[in-house]
Every structure is written in C-alpha cells, then in structure tokens.
Amino acid sequence: MNTEKLQQVIDGLMNRYQQRVPDVQRVIEAMVKEGIIAAAGDIENDHIAFRTMGVKYLGIQSLEKIFLYYGYKKMDYYYFPEKKLDAYWYAPPEERFPRIFISELRVKDLSESSRAIIEKYTGSLKADPVDAIDLNDTKAVDLFLHSSLWETPTVEDYEALAGESEYAAWVIYNRYYLNHFTVSVHNLKNGYHTIQEFNAFLERNGFVLNDSGGKYKESPDGLLLQSSTVARMIEAEFSNNKRKMISGSYVEFAERKPLPQYAHLSASEIRREHRREGFEAKNANRIFESTYSEQTSKAMNK
C-alpha cells in the first residue's frame, strides 16, 4: 500500500478544512503563542469525521471504499437512536494517520416529508459515485471529497430538514466536507495534557465549548475524554442566490488514558497501543451537537 498517496488525500482534506474553519488556525496560533507546540505539525490528529446520508448509492458503504482502498480497517459499529444515526470507525494503516469516524443518517427513520426532500436531491444519482473514481489518482479523490454530489438546496428545504434533523440539514448543504479533526491532548506538555487543563486553556483564549452533557464527555470506563468547540456560523449561498448563516465545522479534542494493565508505565514509555482505543457512543452523541443551533447560538457574539 502506497501510504504517501494516503498522506496526499489527508493533506488535501486538512488544507481545505483549515481554509473553511477559522477556529482551526485560531487554536493552532493560541497553542504556539503559549508554547504548547512549536508548529502545526506538532499536533497529533486523533481522528477526522465525516457525515453521510443513508440513501441508495451513498452513505457509509460508498464513502468507506476510499479509505479501505488506502489501507484503513473497519472497526466497531455505533448506533444513535435519538439522532437516527449509524456509524463506524476505521483504524489507519500506520499510526501517523488519523482514525476515521463515518456516520450515516438513517433516512428511512425520518418523516415522509423529510425523506421526500432528501430524495429530491440525492435521487438524481444512478450509481455509486465512488465507483467512477480512479482511487489511485489522489487529485481525483481530493476533488471528489470537495465536490457537490447533488444540486445546492433551497433555503426552504434546508430549514424544513433542520426542523426535524439538524444533522440532515448540515449534510444536505455541506456534503462530504470534513466535519471535524481532533487534537490529541494526552501527548502535549504538562499543564495542557488532560482534557480539563486543555479546556481551561481554550476558554482563556476565548473559545466557546460545546457544553451538551458537560464541557467534556467521559466514557463509562473513564479512559476516553472528549470536548469540542462550537461550530462557527458561515454565510451559505443557497439556490436562487439566497443566503443564510448556518453552522460550519468545528474542532474536537481527545484525551485517551492508558489501559489499566499499562498504568504502571512512565509517561515516556506509553505508546498509542497502550491507550484506550475506539470511540464511545455516549460521548459522540453529544459531540454531534457542536453544529446544532442550541450550541452555535452561544458562539454568535464571540
């Protein structure tokens, strides 16, 4: 497997994500200013995440083909009944690459009116679009991940979907744009290497945190702690040249503690394989809300 080609795909995703999400650069600049890191390259990317629609020719079964081709391994399944979502995470071929988390809206569980809106846009697809890509051509893959798979929605359709599922509304406009990337805080210097310390640093620097379920979300075993900024609002252009402020993407932060059998190891001895792996549905359920209006309204004046 040519991991350099995977690196090109990841770099393409991150470059466009940074251009589109101002908080990414703001977090990096604040970390450099406080001497936590010397440069952006010092950040370990815990995982990146995508949102998809569970309709014919799309969804997890389509998007995952790209990353499986580049050596990722499909891991655990997660179900989010309240938000009507399924998800899987994928382990990278080498530790230098981020984990990947792909969620999918269970469109069949939505109301008839919402299903009709989604069908209006995605129904034009007559085949899986990933099958038409030369996955060995990283420029083609990058272009696909930043291209529209359906027509730009009307603002009325966007608002109607948001009334039932803010996740659905986010995807109908943003398509496969990267939803977030995640800073691994456990490998940072002392004073910043726990989620509580890092959250304090973020708030000192004016970042608004998603406080759904608390400002950090903790797995039942206490070994995975996560927090996130609230998505900034972006001006979106809908069909007929109508514009509306909607939520964009955000930045997540994760602390993975050592597994109990490795608790005796010193900090210098702990490696990635010694830490808590995977994800936690309870945590992710709250992190999803970083793009929801109840959270984004808190950052409007920041």
N, C-alpha and C positions, 0 to 999 in steps of 0.2 A: 504494500500500500504506500502510495506517494503522499507522505504526510505534509510535504511542502505545499501540495495543492490544497489540502485541507486548511493549512495556515492562510493561504490566499483567500479562501472563502470566508474564514473567520475574520480576517483583516477587513475584507470588504463590508461585512456586516457591521463591525465595530466602527469603521470610519463613517459610514452613513448615519449610524445611530448617534455618534458623538455630534455630528453636524445638526441633528434634529432635536437632540435633548440637551438643552443648555446646562442642566444640573450635572451632567457627566463632567464637563470641563470645570465647573464650579467646585465640585467635590475634589477633583484632582488638584486644582490650584490651592484649595484650602489645605489639603494633605501636604503638599510641597511646602507651603508657607510655614506650617507648624513643624516641618522637619520629619514628618512621619515617613515620607518617601522622598527620593531624590527626583524621580521622574515617573511618568505614567506607566512605563514598562515595568516598574517595580510591583505593580498591583497584580495579585493573583486573582484571576477571573474564576470564581467558584462555578457559576453556571450562567447560561443565557436561556431565554424563554421565548416561545412563540405561541400565538393563539390562532386557532383554525376553526373552520366551520365543518360540522359533521354532515356533509351532503355528498351525493354521488360525485366521484372523481376528485374530491378534495379531502380535507381532514388529515388526521394523523397518518393514515395508510398511504397518503400521497407524499406529504412533506418528509416523512421519515426516510423515504427512499434515498434522498440526497445524503443524509448523514450516515445511514447504514452503508452506502457505497464508499464513503470515506473512512470506514472502519469503526464507527460507533456501534455499541452493543445495546440492544433494547433491554431494559431492566424492569422495574416494578410498575404496576398499574395503580392508578388512583381514581377514585370516584367522588364527585362533589354534588350530592343530590340537591342541595339548596340552590346552587348556581347552575345546575343542569350541565355538568361538565364531566368529561373523561380526560385522563392524562396518563402519560408515560414519561419516564426519564431514561436517558441514554448515557452510557459510560463511554468516555473518549478512548481512542486507541493508545494515547500517551498522556501522561499526567500534565503536560504543558498545555493541553487543550481543556476548555471548559466542559463541564457536564452540560447536557441539553435537556430542557423540560418542554414538552409539547402538550398543550391542552387542546381540547376539541369541544365545541358546543354541541350538545345533544339536541339538534334542531327538531327532531321528532317529538321531543318533550315540550316544545313551545306551543303557544296557541295557534289556531289556524291562520289568524291574520298575520302573525309574525312569520310563520312558515311561508306564507304567500309572498311577503316582502323579500325574504331571503331567496326564494325560488326565482323571483323576478330578475335578480342579478346573477345568481350562480347557475341558473337553468340554461344559460347560453353555452355552457361548457359541455362538449360532446365526447370528451376523452380526458384522461388524467394528464394535466399539462406537464408534469414531471417526466412522463414517458417520452415527451418530444425533445427533451434536453440531452445534449451530449454531456454527461456528468464528468467527463474528463476535461471539459472546457470550462475552466474556473470563471472566465469572464461571462460565459453564458449563464452559469449558475448564479453569479452575483447579480446579473441583470434580472434574472427570473425572480430572485428574492426581493427585488426592489421594484417590481413591475405590477401593474394593475391586472388582476385576473378577471375583472368584470367592470362594468361602467361605474363611474362615480355616482353615488346615490344622491337622491334629492334630500334636502334638509328635512322634509316632512317624513320621509321613510326612516331617516336616521333617528328622528325624535320618537317616532312610533315604536321602533325597536327598543330604544333606550327606556321606554316606559315599562317594558317587560324584562329586558335583559340588557344591562349596560355593557356586558361582555359582547353581546351580539352587535350592538351599535358600534363598539370600538373596532371590531373586526370588519364590519361592512364598509367602514371608511378606510381603515389603516392597512387592511390585508395582512401580508406577512412581514410588515416592518417589525424589527426586533422590539419585543415588549419591554425587556429589561436585561441588564447584565448585573453581575453580583460581585461585590468586593469581598474577598475572604479576609476577615479581620483577625483571625486567630494567629496569622503569621506576621502581623505587624509588631512594631516595637512595644515594649512595656508602657502601660498608660493608655494604650489605644487598642489592645489586642483582645478585649472582651466586648460583647455587643453593648453592654451598659456604658462602658467607657467611650466607645466609638459613637454611640448615640449622643452622649453628652457633648462630644466634640462637634458633631453635626449641628446640634441645636445652638451651641455657642456661635456657630458660623451662619446662623440664620436659616438653616434648612428645616422644612416642615415635614414631620414624620407621620406616616400612616399609624393612627392610634386605634384602629379597629382591633379589639382583642388585646389592647395594650401596645405600648410603643415598641416592644419586641415580642415576638411569638416564640414560645418554647415547646419543644416536643415533649411528650409524656416521659421519655427517658431522661430528659434534661440535657441531652447531648447535642441538640441542634437548635440554635437560637438565630432568629432572623428578624430584620427590620427593613424598612424601605422609606424612601422619600415619597411624598405625594406627587403624582404626575402634574406637571405644569400644563396650563391651558395653552393651546396653539390655535391660531386662526386657520380654520379649514375652509377650503373652497368647494362647495357642493355643485351639483349640476345647475344650469341656468344662472351661473355666476353668483349664486347666493353664498354668503359667508356666515360662519358661526364659530364661536370659541368652543373647542372641545378638548377633552383630555388627551395628552400625548403619551409618551412613555416615561419611565421612572428609573431610579437606581435602587438596587437592593444590596443588603449587607448580610453576611452569614458568618456565624461562629460555629465551627464543628469541633467539639471537645473529644479528647481521647476516649476510646472504649475502655471499660473497666479493667480489662486484662492488661492494658498498657498504661494504666495510671501511674505506675512506678517509674516510667521513663522520664528522663530530664527533658526540658524544652528543646535542647539541641538534638536529642535523639528521636523526637517524634516526627514521623513522616506521614504522608497522606493516607497510607494504608492503615495507620494506627487510629485514625479518627473516624467518627460517626459518618457513615455513607448514606446515600439516598436522600429522600425527602420525607415530609410529614404532611399528610392531608390537612390536618387541623391548622398548621401554620400557613400552608399555601392558600387555604380558603380565605384567610384574612388578607394575605398579601395581594390577592387578586383585586381587592378593593382599593388599591392605590390609584386606580383610574376611575373610581366611582365618584359620583358627584358629592356624596356626603363627605368624602375625604378632600377632593380637589377644591371644594369651596373654601376650605381652611387656608389654602395657599394663595388665594386670589389677590390678597393685598400685600403679599411678601415680595 
